[in-house]
């Protein structure tokens, strides 16, 4: 299952682990350096990374991580 670890925009020292199956929508912000990830449970995370970077990270599988 794809999942990613993302730095939060508000505090780059904090991270959030998100599985691809949890994601309802990914929305880029105005300058495209950050993305809002909305989960199926209604929670939202504003993370560092473009929409493309976030999508690629979610596509990775646990076996591809080093």
C-alpha positions in Angstrom: 0.0 0.0 0.0 1.4 3.4 -0.9 2.1 5.9 1.9 4.1 8.9 2.5 5.7 10.9 5.3 5.2 14.6 4.9 6.5 17.7 6.7 3.8 20.0 7.9 3.8 23.6 6.5 3.1 25.2 9.9 6.0 23.3 11.6 8.6 21.7 9.4 9.9 19.7 12.4 6.6 17.8 12.6 5.6 15.1 10.1 2.5 13.2 9.3 2.3 9.7 7.9 -0.5 9.3 5.3 -1.6 6.2 3.4 -2.8 6.7 -0.1 -6.1 4.9 0.6 -6.9 7.6 3.3 -6.7 10.5 0.8 -9.8 12.0 -0.6 -8.3 15.0 -2.3 -5.0 16.9 -2.8 -5.3 20.6 -3.4 -2.2 22.8 -4.4 -1.9 26.2 -2.7 -1.6 29.4 -4.7 2.2 29.4 -5.1 2.3 25.6 -5.6 5.0 24.9 -3.0 2.6 23.4 -0.5 -0.4 21.1 -0.8 -3.6 20.6 1.3 -4.3 16.9 1.8 -7.9 16.2 2.7 -8.5 12.7 4.2 -11.7 10.6 3.9 -12.2 11.0 7.7 -12.5 14.8 7.1 -9.1 15.7 8.6 -6.8 18.1 6.7 -3.0 18.5 6.6 -1.2 21.4 4.9 2.1 19.8 3.9 5.3 20.9 2.2 5.5 19.8 -1.5 3.8 20.4 -4.8 0.8 18.3 -5.8 3.1 16.3 -8.1 5.6 15.6 -5.3 2.9 14.6 -2.9 1.3 12.3 -5.4 4.7 10.6 -6.2 5.4 10.1 -2.5 2.0 8.5 -2.0 2.7 6.1 -4.9 5.7 4.7 -3.2 5.3 1.4 -1.5 6.9 0.4 1.8 9.3 -1.9 -0.1 10.7 1.0 -2.1 11.7 3.0 1.1 15.3 3.0 2.2 
